[in-house]
């Protein structure tokens, strides 16, 4: 699995860029906002925690950056219109959007498969909040982002990108995260299903960051379990560095165009998992099936056939 390292020196490439993100009040999102402001970007971030967002804006603006700008919008990512309003504001103020990061997320809130469920209690529908935020909201965000990112970029000469925050649960079993896990599986699934089409049709790069446990409030109840067993824990700032690296570096001599990547982050260290997974396909799928799948992928092209007959 090839190591993937953050490149903080590249963050200056984001100076003057217009960046839209969700989940900017806490954790990874907050760290991303801080990095963007320091780099001189025009940042539009959404979150449901109005007080935390206002405190973040006030604190950063007190630093009086000469080139950066910062704007907070109250956003419930599970609402399509809230995601849309965030992009609209950025576009109205600058006439373009350069990069978009979907970072907002929530963790497991109830046990959908609670052992105490019986014929009576199972009649009460469970909460879908985890799916609404982590998957539906992310899909809303990505859909809107693709439209705003491609405005004025007909020749694909301007670098445009989307970064989706996944999890180790995007690709590896995490026992007990009954609804969180499928919501995060969907993150890497969306990246895989769109990476060819977005880059071919619009020149938009799309990537995912898939961290293990992050030292944030959302996972605080698991922190002692991790540290007690000597398991590595990510800091929010470390994960944020990977988000900004993927946005600020469109190409690498080792990887080529940075699109369609899934970067696993553990203890602040990163590895790209997609390319080795593809290389190993013949071993876990078999030679004959690998050839068959390749023919299917060739037939699908960039993926427009399902709905447009192209």
N, C-alpha and C positions, 0 to 999 in steps of 0.2 A: 504494500500500500504506500504510494508516494507521499512523502511528507509535504505539507503545504504550510508555508510560513507567512505570517502577516508582514506587511511592508509599510510601517508608519511613515517613512520618508515620502511615500507616494500620496499621502493624504492632501498635500498641497495642490495636487492636480484637481481637487474638488473646489478650489477657490472660484467663486462666482457662479458655481453650478446651482441649479434649483433642485432641491431634494425634498421629497414627500415621504413621510413615514408615519406609521401608527405605533402605539405603545411607547410613546416618548417620555412618559412621566417617571418611570422607574426602571431599575435593572439595566438590561442591555440597551433598551431604547433610550434611556436617559444618557447612558455612556455614549451612544451614537450621536445624540444631539450635541453633547459637549465637544466631541471630536469635530463635528461638522462646523460648529461655531468657531472653534479655534482655527480651522482650515480656511475660514472665510466664505463658507457656503451660505446660500439663502435657504433656510430650513423651515419647512412647514410640517408641524407634527401634530398628531391627534392622540387623544387619550380621554378616558372618562373621569380621571382624577383632576378636576379643575384646580384645586388648591396646589397640588404638587407641581402642576404644569406652570402655574403663575409664579410660584417660588423659583422654579428653574429658569424661567424667562427673566425675571427680575434680577436674579443672581448673575446670569451670564451678561445681560445688557449693562450691568454695573461695571463690567470689565471694559466697556466702550471699544469694542472691536471696530476698526476703521472700515472694514469691508463686509463683514457678515451681517445678515439680518435673520430675525427669528420671529416665528408666528405660531401661536398655539390655537387649535380649534378643538372644541369639545366633540369627540367622536366616539360613538358606540359602533365598533366595527361590524357588529351583527346587523346593522341597519345600512342598507345600500345607499340611501340618501346622505348619510353621514360621511361615508367614504367619498362619495361624489363631491360633496361640498368642500372637502379638503383639497382635492385636486383642482376644483374650479377656482378656489382662492389663489392657489399658487400660479395657475395659468393666467388669471386676470391681472395679477401683479407683475408678472415677468414675461408673459407670452410664450412660455415653454416650461416643460418639466424634463429634467435630465436623468434623474435616478429615483427609484421608488423602493422603499424597504417595508415589508410587512413583518412587524415585530410583535404586535399585540398578541397576547395569548393568556389562557387561564389553565390551571391544572385541574385534576380530578376533584369533583365537588361532592359526589355521592357514589355509593357502590350500586351500580345498576343491577348487579347480580348478588345482592345482599342475601346471605344464607337464611335470614329470617323471613324472606318473602314467602307468602302463602297465597292461597286462592283468593283471598280478600284483598290483601295489600297490593298484589300484582295488578289489580284493576286501576290503580292510580298511575297515570303516565309519569315517567321520570323526567327530570330536567334535561333539556338538550343544549344547555348553555355552552358546554365545552365544544360541542360540534358547531354551534352557531358562531362562536368567536374564532376558534382555531382553524376551522375548515371553511364554513360558508363565508365568514367575514374575509378570510384570506382570499378566497376565490373572487369575491366582490372586488376587493382591492386590486388584484392582479388584472381582472377584466378591464376595470376603469383605467388602470395604469397603462395598459398597452395602447389605448386610444390617445391619451395625453402625451405619452412618450414619443409617439410617431408623428405628432404634429410638426410640420415644417422640416421634416427629415426625410424627404422623398428619396434623396440619393444615398441615404444611410451613412453619410460621412461623419455625422455627429455621434459620439458614443452615448448610448442609452442603455440602462440596465435596470433589472429588477432583482432584489434579493429577498428570499423567503426564509424566515426563521423556523427551522424544523426542530429536531431533537434526535437523540440516540434512539428514541422510540419510533423515529421515521423508518428505521431499517432493522432494528434489533429488538427482540422480545423484551418487554418490560412488564413482568408479572404484576397484576393488580391494577394497572392503568387501563381499565377496560374500555373506556371511551376516549381518554386522552390519546392512547396509542393509535387507534384508527384515525383520529383527527390528524395526527402527525404523519401517519402513513400517507395520508392524502396530500400533505405538503410536498413530499418528494415525488408523489405521483403526478401532481400538477406540473412540477418542473419538468419531469420526463415527458409528459404528453405535449408540452408547449415549446420545448427548447428548439426543435428543428423549425417549426413554423414561424416562431417569433423572430429568429435570427435570419431565416431565409427571406421572409416577406417584409420585415420591417427593420432589420438590423438591430433588434433588441436582444441583449444578453440576459439570461435568467439563470440564477444559481440558488442553492440552498446552503444554509449553515445548520449543522446537526450536532449541537453540543450535548454532552452528558450533564450531570447536575451543575447548576449555576448557583453561586452564593447570593441569592436574592430572597426577598420576602416570600415569594411564591413557593419556594422550596425549602423554607427555613425549618419546617417540621421534619425534614429528612437529613438535615445537615449533620446531626450527631451520629446517625447511622453510617453515613459516608465516612466521616473523619474517624469514627471509632474503629473502622475496619481498614483505615489507611488508604481509602479510595481517593483518587485525585478529584479536586473540586475546581471548577472554572470560576473566575471572577468576571463580573459583567463587562468590565473594561477589556478583558482579554478577548471575549467573544465579539465585542463591538469592533475590535481591530480587524477581524476577518471580514466583517460586513463592509467596512470602508475599503479594505484592500481589494475586494472583488469589484467594488464600484470604481475605484481610482486607477486600476490597471486593466485595460481591456485585453491586452495580450501578454503572454509570457513565452520566453524562448524554450521553456521546458514543457509547457502544456498547450501552447498555441492560444487561440482565442479563449478567453475565460468565460465560457458559457456552458450550461448543462452540467455544472459541477455540483457535487455534494461533499461538503467539507465537514468531516467529523472532528470535533474539538473536545479534548479531554485534558484537564489540568493545564489549560492554556496552550497546548500543543495541537496542531492540526494535521489531518491527513485527508487527501482526496480519495473517495472510495469508488466512484463510478467507473473510472477507466479500468481499474484492476478487476472489478466485477465483470465487466464486459470481456476482458481478456480471459478470465477463468470460466466463461460460460460453457465452453466445450467440456469442461471437467464436471460441472454440476448438472448440465442439461443433456450432455451426450452429443457426439459428433453429428449424428443424423438429425436430431432435433434442432441443433444449432443452425444447421443449413436451412432447415424448414422455417425457423423463425426469421432468419436473414431474408428469405424470399418474401415473407409476410411484410417485413419492414420496408423492403424495396417496393413492394406493391403499394404500400400506404404513402410513400414519399414523405412530404412534410406534414401530412395528416389532414389535408383539406377535403379528402374524398368522402368522409363520413357525412358531411352536411352540405357540401357544395357541388359534389359530382366532378370535382377537378382531379 
